[in-house]
Amino acid sequence: MATARRLKRVVASQPGFLNLKSTSDGEVSGSSRRKRVNKNKKKNWNKHSDITDVDGFLEDVRHQERTTGGLLSEKSDDSLFFLDVKPKKAEQEAEPVEGKKRKGKTQRPLRIDLILQHDSLVPPPKDVLAYQQPNAKKLRRIAQKAEQLAAKGVVPRRQKQLLNRRPAEKTAKKAVTEANNNPEREYYDIWGQESKDTADPWYLQQTGKKLVKRPEKLNEKPSVLPAVEVIAPGGSYNPDFFSHQALLKDAHEVEVKKQKEEDKIERQLAVNKEHIATEETIFKEQVEGLVEEEDEGEEAAAPNEEEEGVAVGAIAQAEKKTERQRKKERAEKIKEQRRLASKRQTDQRQQLFQLRSIKSSIKEQEQKTKAKQTQRKAKQEAQKAQPRRLGKLKFQAQDMEVKLSDELAGSLRQLKPEGSVLKDRFKSLQKRNLIEPRERAKFKRRLKLKYVEKRAFREIT
């Protein structure tokens, strides 16, 4: 109890304390016997210590701060008291109010607005993080350095770049959307292929409504050849004599070329008569290894002795060089370097007298380069009309459809059809690099065929 009384006296003696909530002495006083507690242990300090007076004092201080904005003892009399000079209700009703159209009570704020209002006069805590700035010390140092340079008249490099930068072109203003009832507006076909993009391009891109730009490479044709090639005049059902003979000549050249390739393959695969085994070569091959090898052993021993002697001599000659020899080699090396340097200088001086020849050689080289460039371009243009290698198979042109002189018919009724339209279109797609050359898949039978002789077959035979 002595501790509680002491705390109460300390609280009451605090400056600026004004107790608004009066407590009866009967609540504080108690006739209970003091309990003996061991104060040496920390867990008993809060458990058996009476701090009700301290909590009451702090709660009263917080109440004063919320309601009045501070302690009442620190407030002035003018802020706490005021002189009521408001007239009585009867006098107020007697006086007419100017500008008031209807009688009644004055408008008061709604209850919901009063609840949502901030009723505490305690100012909000200061946000320390709002006043902090990252790298403040560094930025302050940079600003001080910039001020010093500006005082000296020195313009920073970044500012120079900004001054020397070209002024940005003013972007055109966005088109104003026209009204639907404007008779002079542009005609728009709702069934047309092209879509009318009136929205922001960035918005169309983010929403996925803008079409992806088609690459320019896809607009180029893979080949310059036409889809349908017109046959030569000699291929008509009633051709001219000379045009027919020219077409026959072309077909003959194609056949001759094929025949040469076949002959070349036959020559490469042909067997040489000299490589055919005879009786003598067969006998030598059979007897080989059966002859005595004594003479060969004696002959092989002599060269081995000579090789050993050469090796011993080489080992004996590999001696360490003397200092004199090293100096001599070094001097010869320096002499050779000087000779090469003087020769290089002499060649450079001689080149001054060869300027005409050098110019002519450079001119010839440029002409050769231009000729090669034109040749390369012509080759590239020629390759555009040729089929490319798109797969593992090469393109094989189909045979020419030619009628011989005795096969020509006088009219379309007597003309016999030749070739296939489907095959011609398929080869045209391959030639124009639209599809790769292909071969018909070969059918490979996994299981063998089994032939069964039926009873009816035996009866017939």
C-alpha positions in Angstrom: 0.0 0.0 0.0 2.9 2.3 0.7 4.0 1.9 -2.9 0.6 2.7 -4.3 0.3 5.9 -2.1 3.8 6.9 -3.3 2.9 6.5 -7.0 -0.3 8.5 -6.4 1.6 11.4 -4.8 4.1 11.4 -7.7 1.3 11.5 -10.3 -0.6 14.2 -8.6 2.6 16.3 -8.3 3.2 16.2 -12.1 3.0 19.8 -13.6 0.0 20.4 -15.9 -2.1 17.5 -14.5 -5.8 18.2 -14.0 -7.9 15.3 -13.0 -11.3 15.4 -14.8 -12.6 12.1 -13.5 -13.1 12.2 -9.7 -12.6 9.0 -7.9 -13.9 8.2 -4.4 -11.5 7.5 -1.6 -13.4 4.3 -0.8 -12.3 2.7 -4.1 -8.7 3.4 -3.5 -8.5 2.5 0.2 -8.6 -1.1 1.0 -8.4 -3.1 4.2 -6.8 -6.1 2.7 -3.6 -7.4 4.2 -0.4 -6.8 2.3 0.8 -9.9 0.5 4.5 -10.9 0.9 6.1 -11.1 -2.5 9.7 -11.7 -3.6 10.7 -8.6 -5.6 14.0 -10.1 -6.6 12.4 -11.9 -9.5 11.4 -9.9 -12.6 8.2 -11.9 -13.3 6.8 -10.6 -10.0 7.3 -6.9 -10.9 4.4 -6.4 -13.3 2.3 -9.1 -11.6 2.2 -7.6 -8.1 2.8 -3.9 -8.9 -0.1 -1.5 -8.7 0.0 0.9 -11.7 -3.6 1.9 -11.8 -2.8 5.5 -10.8 -0.2 5.8 -13.6 -2.7 4.3 -16.2 -5.4 6.7 -15.0 -3.1 9.7 -15.3 -1.9 8.7 -18.8 -5.5 8.0 -20.0 -6.6 11.5 -18.6 -3.7 13.2 -20.5 -4.7 11.4 -23.7 -8.4 12.4 -23.2 -7.4 16.0 -22.8 -5.2 15.9 -26.0 -8.0 14.4 -28.0 -10.7 16.8 -26.9 -8.9 20.1 -26.4 -5.7 19.5 -28.4 -3.4 19.7 -25.3 -3.4 19.9 -21.5 -6.0 22.2 -19.9 -3.4 23.7 -17.5 -1.4 24.9 -20.5 -4.4 26.5 -22.2 -5.1 30.3 -21.8 -8.3 31.6 -20.3 -9.5 33.0 -23.6 -9.5 29.7 -25.2 -11.3 28.0 -22.3 -13.9 30.6 -21.4 -16.0 32.9 -23.6 -18.7 35.6 -23.0 -22.2 34.6 -24.1 -23.7 37.6 -25.8 -26.3 35.6 -27.8 -29.8 37.1 -27.6 -32.7 35.2 -26.2 -34.9 33.0 -28.3 -37.9 35.4 -28.1 -35.9 38.4 -29.3 -34.3 36.3 -32.1 -37.7 35.2 -33.4 -39.0 38.8 -33.4 -36.2 40.1 -35.6 -36.8 39.4 -39.3 -34.0 37.5 -41.1 -33.0 39.0 -44.4 -32.6 36.6 -47.3 -34.5 33.8 -45.7 -37.3 32.5 -47.8 -38.9 30.0 -45.5 -39.1 29.5 -41.8 -37.7 26.5 -40.0 -34.7 25.1 -38.4 -31.2 25.7 -39.9 -29.8 22.9 -41.9 -27.5 20.6 -39.9 -25.0 18.1 -41.3 -26.2 14.6 -41.5 -25.4 12.1 -38.8 -23.3 9.9 -41.2 -21.1 13.0 -42.0 -20.6 13.7 -38.3 -19.6 10.1 -37.7 -17.0 10.2 -40.5 -15.5 13.5 -39.3 -12.2 13.4 -37.5 -13.0 14.1 -33.8 -9.5 14.0 -32.4 -7.5 17.2 -32.1 -4.2 15.3 -31.8 -2.1 16.2 -34.9 -1.1 13.2 -37.0 2.5 12.0 -36.5 5.1 13.4 -38.8 6.0 11.0 -41.6 9.8 10.9 -41.6 10.0 8.9 -44.8 8.2 11.6 -46.7 11.1 14.0 -46.1 13.8 11.5 -47.0 15.3 11.6 -50.4 17.5 8.8 -51.9 21.1 9.8 -52.6 20.4 13.2 -51.0 24.0 13.7 -50.1 25.2 12.9 -53.6 22.6 15.1 -55.2 23.5 18.0 -52.9 27.2 17.6 -53.8 26.4 17.5 -57.6 24.2 20.6 -57.2 27.0 22.5 -55.4 29.5 21.5 -58.1 27.1 22.7 -60.8 26.8 26.1 -59.0 30.5 26.4 -58.9 30.9 25.7 -62.6 28.1 28.0 -63.5 29.8 30.8 -61.5 33.0 30.2 -63.5 31.0 30.2 -66.8 31.6 26.5 -67.6 28.7 24.7 -69.3 28.4 21.0 -68.5 28.7 18.4 -71.3 25.1 17.2 -70.8 23.7 20.7 -71.2 25.8 21.2 -74.3 24.3 18.1 -75.8 20.8 19.3 -75.0 21.5 22.7 -76.6 23.0 21.2 -79.7 20.1 18.7 -80.1 17.8 19.3 -83.1 14.4 20.6 -82.2 11.8 17.8 -82.3 9.3 18.0 -85.1 5.8 18.9 -83.9 3.5 15.9 -84.3 0.3 16.3 -86.2 -2.8 16.8 -84.2 -5.1 13.8 -83.8 -7.9 13.7 -86.3 -11.2 14.7 -84.8 -13.9 12.1 -85.1 -16.5 13.2 -87.6 -20.2 13.1 -86.8 -22.3 10.4 -88.3 -24.8 12.9 -89.8 -22.1 14.9 -91.6 -23.0 14.6 -95.4 -19.4 15.5 -96.4 -17.7 12.7 -94.5 -15.6 10.1 -96.2 -17.5 7.0 -97.6 -16.7 3.8 -95.7 -17.6 0.4 -97.0 -18.4 -1.9 -94.1 -18.0 -4.9 -96.4 -14.5 -3.9 -97.6 -11.4 -5.8 -96.9 -9.4 -3.0 -95.2 -10.3 -2.1 -91.7 -10.6 1.6 -90.7 -8.3 2.3 -87.7 -9.5 5.4 -86.0 -8.2 4.5 -82.5 -4.8 5.1 -81.0 -2.2 2.7 -82.5 -0.8 1.9 -79.1 -4.2 1.1 -77.8 -4.9 -1.2 -80.8 -1.5 -3.0 -80.3 -2.1 -3.5 -76.6 -5.6 -4.8 -77.0 -4.6 -7.1 -79.8 -6.8 -5.5 -82.5 -4.0 -4.3 -84.6 -2.8 -6.7 -87.3 0.8 -7.8 -87.4 2.8 -6.1 -90.1 3.5 -8.5 -93.0 7.3 -8.9 -93.7 8.4 -7.6 -97.1 10.1 -10.9 -97.8 6.8 -12.7 -98.0 5.6 -10.3 -100.7 8.4 -11.4 -103.0 7.7 -14.3 -105.4 9.9 -17.4 -105.0 10.5 -17.5 -108.8 10.2 -15.2 -111.7 8.8 -17.9 -114.0 5.2 -17.6 -115.1 2.6 -20.0 -113.7 1.7 -21.3 -117.2 4.5 -21.4 -119.8 3.5 -21.2 -123.4 5.0 -23.9 -125.6 7.0 -23.1 -128.7 5.2 -22.6 -132.0 6.5 -26.0 -133.2 4.3 -27.7 -130.6 1.1 -26.8 -132.4 -1.1 -29.4 -134.0 -0.5 -27.8 -137.4 3.0 -26.1 -137.0 5.1 -24.3 -139.5 7.9 -26.4 -141.0 10.8 -24.3 -139.7 9.4 -23.9 -136.2 8.7 -27.6 -136.0 12.3 -28.4 -137.1 13.6 -26.0 -134.4 11.6 -27.8 -131.7 12.9 -31.2 -133.0 16.4 -29.8 -132.8 15.9 -28.8 -129.1 14.5 -32.2 -128.3 17.4 -33.9 -130.0 19.9 -31.9 -128.0 18.2 -32.9 -124.8 18.4 -36.6 -125.8 22.0 -36.3 -126.8 22.8 -34.8 -123.4 21.1 -37.6 -121.6 23.0 -40.2 -123.7 26.3 -38.6 -122.9 25.6 -38.8 -119.2 24.6 -42.4 -119.5 27.8 -43.2 -121.5 29.9 -41.4 -118.8 28.4 -43.6 -116.1 29.0 -46.7 -118.1 32.7 -45.7 -118.6 33.1 -45.1 -115.0 31.6 -48.5 -114.1 33.4 -50.4 -116.8 36.0 -53.0 -115.8 39.6 -52.5 -117.0 41.1 -55.6 -118.6 44.5 -54.9 -117.1 43.0 -55.4 -113.6 41.7 -58.8 -114.5 43.7 -61.6 -112.7 45.7 -64.0 -114.9 47.3 -67.4 -114.1 50.7 -65.8 -113.5 49.4 -63.2 -111.0 47.4 -65.9 -109.2 50.6 -68.1 -108.9 52.7 -65.2 -107.6 50.0 -64.4 -105.0 49.9 -68.1 -103.9 53.8 -68.5 -103.7 54.3 -65.2 -101.9 55.7 -65.7 -98.3 57.0 -69.2 -99.0 60.6 -68.2 -100.2 63.5 -68.3 -97.7 64.1 -65.0 -96.0 67.8 -65.4 -95.0 69.2 -63.1 -97.6 66.7 -60.5 -96.7 67.7 -60.7 -93.0 71.4 -60.1 -93.9 70.6 -57.2 -96.1 68.4 -55.6 -93.3 71.2 -55.9 -90.7 73.7 -53.7 -92.6 71.4 -50.6 -92.8 70.6 -51.0 -89.1 74.3 -50.7 -88.2 74.7 -47.7 -90.4 71.7 -46.0 -88.7 73.2 -46.7 -85.3 76.5 -45.1 -86.4 74.7 -42.0 -87.7 72.7 -41.7 -84.4 75.9 -41.9 -82.3 77.6 -39.2 -84.5 74.6 -36.9 -84.2 74.6 -37.3 -80.4 78.4 -36.5 -80.4 77.9 -33.3 -82.5 75.2 -31.9 -80.3 77.5 -29.9 -78.0 76.9 -26.7 -76.1 77.6 -23.5 -77.9 80.3 -21.2 -76.6 79.8 -17.5 -75.8 81.8 -16.5 -78.8 79.5 -18.5 -81.1 76.4 -16.9 -79.5 77.8 -13.4 -80.0 78.6 -14.1 -83.6 75.1 -15.4 -84.3 73.6 -12.4 -82.5 75.7 -10.0 -84.6 74.7 -11.8 -87.9 71.1 -11.6 -86.9 71.3 -7.9 -86.3 73.2 -7.4 -89.6 70.4 -9.3 -91.4 67.7 -7.2 -89.9 69.5 -4.0 -90.9 69.9 -5.3 -94.4 66.2 -6.0 -94.7 65.3 -2.6 -93.3 67.6 -0.8 -95.8 66.1 -2.9 -98.6 62.6 -2.0 -97.5 63.5 1.8 -97.5 65.0 1.5 -101.0 61.9 -0.2 -102.3 59.8 2.5 -100.9 61.9 5.2 -102.6 61.7 3.3 -105.8 57.9 3.2 -105.6 57.9 7.0 -106.1 59.1 6.5 -109.6 56.5 3.8 -110.3 53.4 5.9 -109.6 52.2 5.6 -113.2 52.5 1.9 -113.3 50.8 1.6 -109.9 47.9 3.8 -111.0 47.5 1.7 -114.1 47.5 -1.5 -112.1 44.9 -0.1 -109.7 42.7 0.9 -112.6 43.0 -2.5 -114.2 42.1 -4.1 -110.8 39.0 -1.9 -110.5 37.9 -2.8 -114.0 38.3 -6.5 -113.2 36.3 -6.0 -110.0 33.5 -4.2 -111.9 33.4 -7.0 -114.5 33.2 -9.6 -111.8 30.4 -7.7 -110.1 28.4 -7.5 -113.4 29.0 -11.1 -114.0 27.9 -12.0 -110.5 24.7 -10.0 -110.9 24.0 -11.6 -114.2 24.5 -15.0 -112.6 22.1 -14.1 -109.8 19.5 -12.9 -112.2 19.9 -16.2 -114.2 19.6 -18.2 -111.0 16.2 -16.6 -110.2 14.7 -18.5 -113.2 16.2 -21.8 -112.1 14.7 -24.1 -109.5 16.4 -24.1 -106.2 17.4 -27.1 -104.0 14.5 -27.3 -101.5 14.9 -31.0 -100.4 17.2 -34.0 -100.7 16.1 -34.6 -104.4 17.0 -32.4 -107.4 14.4 -31.1 -109.8 14.0 -33.3 -112.9 12.4 -31.6 -115.8 9.7 -33.6 -117.6 10.3 -34.8 -121.1 9.4 -32.5 -124.0 6.1 -33.2 -125.7 7.1 -33.3 -129.3 5.4 -34.9 -132.3 7.5 -36.3 -135.1 7.0 -35.3 -138.7 5.1 -38.5 -139.6 2.9 -38.2 -136.4 1.6 -34.7 -137.2 -2.2 -34.6 -137.7 -4.0 -32.2 -140.0 -6.8 -31.4 -137.5 -7.6 -31.5 -133.8 -10.0 -34.4 -134.3 -7.2 -36.7 -135.4 -4.6 -35.4 -132.9 -3.7 -37.9 -130.2 -3.3 -36.6 -126.7 0.2 -36.6 -125.1 1.3 -35.9 -121.6 -0.7 -35.3 -118.5 -2.2 -32.0 -117.3 -1.9 -33.0 -113.6 1.8 -33.9 -114.0 2.5 -30.7 -115.9 0.9 -28.6 -113.0 2.8 -30.6 -110.4 6.2 -30.0 -112.2 5.3 -26.3 -112.6 4.9 -26.0 -108.8 8.3 -27.7 -108.3 10.0 -25.5 -110.9 8.6 -22.3 -109.4 10.0 -23.3 -105.9 6.6 -23.6 -104.4 7.0 -27.3 -103.3 10.0 -29.5 -103.1 10.6 -32.3 -105.6 9.2 -35.6 -104.4 9.1 -39.3 -105.4 6.3 -41.7 -105.1 6.6 -43.7 -101.9 7.6 -47.3 -102.6 5.4 -49.9 -101.1 7.4 -52.5 -99.1 5.5 -55.7 -98.2 6.3 -56.8 -94.7 4.7 -60.3 -95.0 5.1 -62.7 -97.9 2.2 -63.7 -100.0 0.8 -67.1 -99.4 -0.7 -68.9 -102.4 -3.4 -71.5 -101.6 -4.8 -73.9 -104.1 -8.5 -74.1 -103.6 -10.6 -77.2 -104.2 -12.5 -75.7 -107.1 -9.3 -75.0 -109.0 -8.2 -78.6 -108.6 -11.5 -79.8 -110.1 -11.0 -77.6 -113.2 -7.5 -78.7 -113.8 
